[in-house]
Amino acid sequence: MEMITVRFAETARSLGRTARLLGLEVPTFRSPPGLCGLQRSIRRRGDSATIAVVVRGRPWGAVVADMVEGIVVVNDLDRKRADTVRSSLWQAVDEPALAA
């Protein structure tokens, strides 16, 4: 298994665990999106959602940002709650390489 695949899976698990602890709907993550030309897509089917992101050839921070924002969108959060959730999700995947 390639390192990028493992990294993507670990990030999805960390984000999912944190989202669950925050009482949010936890989407499924996959890569790449089924539609050409998109960096991220969100598909809803019934009560579940799938977030698909392009991983290859992109900065890792952009991939994580798409995953975090996907969780916010899927849960239809208001502005204040979205800001709090984003912070918690980013802390869950905190990496020195992504630090400011």
C-alpha positions as CSV (number, residue, x, y, z in Angstrom):
1,M,0.0,0.0,0.0
2,E,1.4,3.4,-0.9
3,M,2.2,5.9,1.8
4,I,-0.2,8.5,0.5
5,T,-3.0,5.9,0.7
6,V,-2.1,5.1,4.3
7,R,-1.9,8.8,5.2
8,F,-5.3,9.5,3.6
9,A,-6.9,6.6,5.6
10,E,-5.3,7.7,8.9
11,T,-6.5,11.2,8.3
12,A,-10.0,10.1,7.5
13,R,-10.1,8.0,10.7
14,S,-8.8,10.9,12.8
15,L,-11.3,13.3,11.4
16,G,-14.1,10.8,11.7
17,R,-13.3,10.0,15.3
18,T,-13.3,13.7,16.2
19,A,-16.5,14.4,14.2
20,R,-18.2,11.6,16.0
21,L,-17.1,12.9,19.4
22,L,-18.5,16.3,18.4
23,G,-21.9,14.7,17.7
24,L,-21.6,15.2,13.9
25,E,-22.5,13.0,11.0
26,V,-19.4,11.2,9.9
27,P,-19.1,10.9,6.1
28,T,-17.3,8.3,4.1
29,F,-14.1,9.5,2.4
30,R,-12.7,8.3,-0.9
31,S,-10.3,9.4,-3.6
32,P,-10.5,10.5,-6.3
33,P,-13.9,12.1,-7.1
34,G,-15.9,10.3,-9.8
35,L,-16.3,13.5,-11.8
36,C,-13.4,14.8,-13.8
37,G,-12.0,18.3,-13.1
38,L,-13.2,18.5,-9.5
39,Q,-10.8,18.7,-6.5
40,R,-13.6,17.7,-4.1
41,S,-17.1,16.4,-4.4
42,I,-19.8,15.5,-1.9
43,R,-22.5,12.9,-2.7
44,R,-25.5,12.3,-0.5
45,R,-27.5,9.1,-0.5
46,G,-30.2,8.9,2.0
47,D,-28.7,9.5,5.5
48,S,-25.1,9.1,4.4
49,A,-22.6,11.3,2.6
50,T,-19.4,10.6,0.7
51,I,-16.6,13.1,0.4
52,A,-14.3,12.4,-2.5
53,V,-11.0,14.4,-2.9
54,V,-8.1,14.4,-5.2
55,V,-5.0,13.4,-3.3
56,R,-2.3,12.8,-5.9
57,G,-0.4,15.9,-7.1
58,R,-1.8,18.2,-4.5
59,P,-0.3,19.8,-1.4
60,W,-1.3,17.7,1.7
61,G,-2.7,20.8,3.4
62,A,-5.2,21.2,0.5
63,V,-6.3,17.6,0.8
64,V,-6.9,17.9,4.5
65,A,-8.7,21.3,4.1
66,D,-11.1,19.7,1.6
67,M,-11.8,16.8,4.1
68,V,-12.4,19.2,7.0
69,E,-14.6,21.5,4.9
70,G,-16.5,18.5,3.6
71,I,-17.4,17.5,7.1
72,V,-18.6,21.1,7.8
73,V,-20.7,21.2,4.7
74,V,-22.2,17.7,5.2
75,N,-23.3,18.7,8.7
76,D,-24.8,22.1,7.5
77,L,-23.3,23.9,10.4
78,D,-24.0,27.6,11.3
79,R,-21.1,30.0,11.1
80,K,-20.2,29.9,14.8
81,R,-20.4,26.1,15.2
82,A,-18.6,25.6,11.9
83,D,-15.6,27.7,13.2
84,T,-15.4,25.7,16.4
85,V,-15.7,22.4,14.5
86,R,-13.0,23.4,12.0
87,S,-10.6,24.2,14.8
88,S,-11.3,20.8,16.5
89,L,-10.9,18.9,13.3
90,W,-7.6,20.6,12.5
91,Q,-6.3,19.9,15.9
92,A,-7.1,16.2,15.4
93,V,-4.8,16.0,12.4
94,D,-2.2,18.5,13.6
95,E,1.1,17.9,11.9
96,P,4.2,20.0,12.2
97,A,4.4,20.3,8.4
98,L,1.0,22.0,8.4
99,A,1.8,24.5,11.2
100,A,1.9,28.2,10.5
